[in-house]
Amino acid sequence: DSGVTQTPKHLITATGQRVTLRCSPRSGDLSVYWYQQSLDQGLQFLIQYYNGEERAKGNILERFSAQQFPDLHSELNLSSLELGDSALYFCASSVVGSTDGYTFGSGTRLTVV
Amino acid sequence: GESVGLHLPTLSVQEGDNSIINCAYSNSASDYFIWYKQESGKGPQFIIDIRSNMDKRQGQRVTVLLNKTVKHLSLQIAATQPGDSAVYFCAEGGNTGKLIFGQGTTLQVKP
């Protein structure tokens, strides 16, 4: 157990729908990062939050959004889902805003049908 | 653009042999590199890291080598075991908080 908790583990939904993925960081970690892992793209950075504030953005689609709450858990919202959004979505956390001490959760597998 | 790549998509080794997994990166300004192991159904797991002011770092059964001249990174696993079978990723990190991952090498260990 890495200490980073992601729910749900699996999600199957239809095209056009909206889903919310949840991440609880490791105790004491202030930064949360979201990554998408698809078969043809590898692991791609989506977005980073640090202590509630957005800090960095990667190749995140406009249909996707995220936030980090006062208790430091984070949610990734995916809307108007397309078949191509099917992927593994990973959350990671670290104490500070750098990549030192990065710890990944076990991911949410999203299947869009 | 940014890229961190691995040379071989699949590496097959005999149990007990040493494994070497390679990675090439393109950003010469990168100063921090990490190797991750990903088993099926799990998230990436930290193996070892190295900063750009070093050229070698050793852990338990693993060694990372960094050659900044040719922008090359390698992971050596000694006495490879069946439990080492996984996908291995190199990643480039730093103060930005963003990790740039390579495509991954699948290590298959034959008994």
HADDOCK unambig.tbl for C-alpha pairs under 7 A between the chains (distance, minus, plus):
assign (segid A and resid 42 and name CA) (segid B and resid 103 and name CA) 5.34 0.50 0.50
assign (segid A and resid 43 and name CA) (segid B and resid 101 and name CA) 6.02 0.50 0.50
assign (segid A and resid 45 and name CA) (segid B and resid 98 and name CA) 6.67 0.50 0.50
assign (segid A and resid 45 and name CA) (segid B and resid 99 and name CA) 6.82 0.50 0.50
assign (segid A and resid 90 and name CA) (segid B and resid 43 and name CA) 6.98 0.50 0.50
assign (segid A and resid 97 and name CA) (segid B and resid 95 and name CA) 6.96 0.50 0.50
assign (segid A and resid 97 and name CA) (segid B and resid 97 and name CA) 5.36 0.50 0.50
assign (segid A and resid 98 and name CA) (segid B and resid 94 and name CA) 5.89 0.50 0.50
assign (segid A and resid 98 and name CA) (segid B and resid 95 and name CA) 4.45 0.50 0.50
assign (segid A and resid 98 and name CA) (segid B and resid 96 and name CA) 5.70 0.50 0.50
assign (segid A and resid 98 and name CA) (segid B and resid 97 and name CA) 4.03 0.50 0.50
assign (segid A and resid 99 and name CA) (segid B and resid 93 and name CA) 5.71 0.50 0.50
assign (segid A and resid 99 and name CA) (segid B and resid 94 and name CA) 5.61 0.50 0.50
assign (segid A and resid 99 and name CA) (segid B and resid 95 and name CA) 6.59 0.50 0.50
assign (segid A and resid 99 and name CA) (segid B and resid 97 and name CA) 4.78 0.50 0.50
assign (segid A and resid 99 and name CA) (segid B and resid 98 and name CA) 6.76 0.50 0.50
assign (segid A and resid 99 and name CA) (segid B and resid 99 and name CA) 6.96 0.50 0.50
assign (segid A and resid 104 and name CA) (segid B and resid 43 and name CA) 5.74 0.50 0.50
assign (segid A and resid 104 and name CA) (segid B and resid 44 and name CA) 6.10 0.50 0.50
assign (segid A and resid 104 and name CA) (segid B and resid 45 and name CA) 6.95 0.50 0.50
assign (segid A and resid 105 and name CA) (segid B and resid 43 and name CA) 5.63 0.50 0.50
assign (segid A and resid 106 and name CA) (segid B and resid 42 and name CA) 4.76 0.50 0.50
assign (segid A and resid 106 and name CA) (segid B and resid 43 and name CA) 4.29 0.50 0.50
assign (segid A and resid 107 and name CA) (segid B and resid 42 and name CA) 6.93 0.50 0.50
assign (segid A and resid 107 and name CA) (segid B and resid 43 and name CA) 6.05 0.50 0.50
